[in-house]
């Protein structure tokens, strides 16, 4: 039995709530596939990154550069945007909107 046949067989046994979760997951996979580069492109990017590192290090490994970027170091004064107190609120807002977003993606796919 192929993977597709196994999935179809399993999906036919699911209740509506679980089917909705499967639909949301499929929509997420489709969205991710649109924005994630292919594996061969990633390997090329990794190779370019590794090859350019020594050249960039010549320009970047200086005290002046460290000072210029020091505000991004974790031991610097806190940033209210990244404070943990906002993480729960951000997560809640994202979760509340995710269902509507996925419904929109599913509706888009149905129109295609």
Residue pairs with C-beta under 8 A, 6 or more apart in sequence:
1 9
11 19
11 22
14 22
23 102
23 106
24 99
24 102
24 106
27 102
27 105
27 106
27 109
28 102
30 105
30 109
31 105
37 45
59 65
70 76
80 86
